[in-house]
Amino acid sequence: MSVSLPERSQISACVFVLGLLCHSSLLLNAQSQASPQTKERQIRVQEPLRTASASRIDLAPKLDGTLDDPIWQQASAIDNFLQREPFEGQPSTEKTEVRILYSKHEVYFGITCFDSDPKRIVATELRRDVSQELDDYFEIIIDSAHDRRNAYVFQINPLGTQRDALITEEQRTDSGTGDGDPGWDGVWTSEARITKQGWTATVAIPFSTLNFMQSRDVIWGINFKRFIRRKNEEDLWSGWRRVYGAARISQAGELHGISEIGSGRLFIVKPYGLVGFSHFPSSAAGTGLTPGTSALYTGGVDVKLGLRSNLVANLTANTDFADADVDTQQFNLTPYKLFFPEKRQFFLENAGVFNFPLGGDSGDLLFFSRQIGIDPITGEEVPINGGAKVTGSIGNFELGVMDVDTRSSGPNPYANYAVARLKRSLWGGSYIGVMGIDKRSGNPFDSFNQTSGADTRLVFYKNLVVNGYATQTRTPGFSSGQTNVGAGFNYQTNWLEVFAQHRKVGPNFSPEVGFLERTDCICNYLDVTFKPRPKLRGVRELNFEGFMFHAPDTHHVLQTQEWQNTFRIEFNNGSYSDDDIVDVFTQRLITPFNIYKNIFIPVGEYHWTRHQLTYGSPQDRRLMVSFFERFGTYYNGHLNEARVRATYRASERLSFNFAEQWNRFRLGLVTGPAGTVLPGAVGDFSVVFGSFQTNYSFSRFLTLSTLLQMDTANNQAASANIRLRWNYRPDSDLYVIYTAGQRFASLVAANPPQFYENRFAIKFTYSWRP
């Protein structure tokens, strides 16, 4: 009996998944016969939540990075840290102590990270608010509302460098960037010193930074995390199970003893001024952009106001984003939209409140703030008149309300965006929520777009998470097919993770202020990952993953299908291998796919198979390198993707990052824009793109960054961004920025022409507390 390719794909994927489940059942039987040491560790994991106490002082201790001030001895030391990685529940290999003091207006943390080999402490990052995952670091997690869902993150490395973030609804983030959303910026002070016994640090956090106004009998949720880079070891004070981590706020401990404190109301007025020039080429004529050189001179103001504990209002007028990071270039290998993360401060702050995912693995979002103030096709910035938002929590409710107004610019008419989000907390990180979005535009053919939805996240036994949502849109000209409903679950243990999801997206579902990869889809996804930890020298974890994605349209005609088997190895020193044994695709094109310049892949159904090899070197070295090779068939031909990335940390002041990718296409039949057949040789081409970045830190408060990018598929070919940042006082900065090329990338599937811009700007901000 013959079997078609899609059927063979489904059979192979199912066999792989069943094989993993069989391995899982065998491991369950083995665990039922666990050794006494294993059972003791399991009992230890089930201990009650821990408590700590803060000691009252009248005068602040010396905040010089040491604990030499005798005042620190008034606080008892917290020292019972346990490993999350690599040996769950075991005592940490290096001792850690934390002492907590408080005065009328601030809380203080004195931290001692003992180390048996201080010369091997890794401390290389002096830039604020960037990832510290390549360093040793210490993290303070404060749940000041004590709602066991949300928290502030304060992170420092042995140089005293700061990173702060927000954890919302226990959301985990990419392990390569750190815990929480780093878009939030708080005012706090830190110093650190490397000593003969390890490293020490002092931290002072004003109650106003936490927007905390309760004055008596305070109880906070609190946790501490230490990361030892050379050992790839993660130690936690509470919630140390591997499936928990620092983001699981419901497993944090409690801090008692704070009382009789002053008001912590947050009130910051932050004006800015900007001068400079901008130059566009003559080809920009007729696009709404001004060819030639134009002077830049503008100003505006941002305001943060604490309305009550854990409820903050943000106001902005004539908003400017000159200091936002530029987008990293990508080459689109699919006929679907590209996703670029939000990088603008006003939208990043408390952004997690507005999170409404449309499927756990798809990346689709009901609300995507990047659709406001940036043209999604050209990437040009659209001027913002002003905006306001209120975010935070009231009792068991979490809310977010936003309104932003943009003015007419080029092809973009004036528009107003109103967004409202409300979530009701349930048990253990569970919630039920609703969201509404209303866009009003001066475009007579698309005068409004409305989106509404309800969703829920239900957590059972801490291992099983069930989620579901139902949404719809209203757009002029459509009366049906505007819904999107879905449900799924995620089951996770130390050795097994299962994720499944079903979605049905109508052909006219159009969230214009969201991100949606595809419409007209009945999308089914199943992913099973088996994660054993055998006793192999140098190996921390093996990882066997199999997933299948099956996506016909709403008429049940197959549009996309993919199944993949992957094998990974994680080593104790942080190196890894990530290899796709087989990755099988089926893709139907209903319109020609513009893959490169004037080259189009014709309409039809395509089948191809690809393979991947990846290796990353240890992450505690000054030089780190990763290699990536994906090869095999692709549509009607072949494609090789070769990638190399390297990071060299010459010192704590100077670092280099290099990334290069070479895509070599050998396609069969291709066509031109009008569908005419082109010579076969035209389907043979290469695309090279990459970046080179240097960072030099004169100190923790003065840094210079340079980013050079190239892309042979783009008419701009090369771009540059040079940025000097001087943080001359807390929350106040002077920027000097030069950009050649495009700052923000296009989100559409095709690569439209983008106008090369030369822009020089000096931006000054001053944070004032009335």
Secondary structure as UniProt FT lines:
FT   HELIX           5..32
FT   HELIX           36..45
FT   STRAND          51..53
FT   STRAND          55..56
FT   HELIX           70..74
FT   STRAND          82..85
FT   TURN            88..89
FT   STRAND          96..102
FT   STRAND          106..114
FT   HELIX           118..120
FT   TURN            128..129
FT   TURN            133..134
FT   STRAND          137..143
FT   TURN            144..145
FT   STRAND          151..156
FT   TURN            158..159
FT   STRAND          162..167
FT   TURN            169..170
FT   TURN            175..177
FT   TURN            182..183
FT   STRAND          189..194
FT   STRAND          198..206
FT   TURN            207..211
FT   STRAND          218..228
FT   HELIX           229..231
FT   STRAND          233..236
FT   TURN            242..244
FT   TURN            246..247
FT   HELIX           249..251
FT   STRAND          253..258
FT   STRAND          267..280
FT   HELIX           282..284
FT   TURN            285..288
FT   STRAND          292..308
FT   TURN            309..310
FT   STRAND          311..319
FT   TURN            322..323
FT   HELIX           345..348
FT   TURN            349..350
FT   HELIX           351..354
FT   TURN            360..362
FT   HELIX           369..371
FT   TURN            376..378
FT   STRAND          384..394
FT   TURN            395..396
FT   STRAND          397..406
FT   TURN            410..411
FT   STRAND          415..425
FT   TURN            428..429
FT   STRAND          431..441
FT   TURN            444..445
FT   STRAND          448..460
FT   TURN            461..463
FT   STRAND          464..474
FT   TURN            476..477
FT   STRAND          483..492
FT   STRAND          496..505
FT   TURN            507..508
FT   TURN            512..513
FT   STRAND          521..530
FT   TURN            537..538
FT   STRAND          539..552
FT   TURN            554..555
FT   STRAND          558..571
FT   TURN            572..573
FT   STRAND          576..589
FT   STRAND          593..596
FT   TURN            597..598
FT   STRAND          599..601
FT   STRAND          604..616
FT   TURN            619..620
FT   STRAND          623..634
FT   TURN            635..636
FT   STRAND          637..649
FT   STRAND          654..666
FT   TURN            673..674
FT   HELIX           680..683
FT   STRAND          684..699
FT   TURN            700..701
FT   STRAND          702..711
FT   TURN            712..713
FT   TURN            715..716
FT   STRAND          718..729
FT   TURN            730..731
FT   STRAND          732..740
FT   STRAND          758..765
//
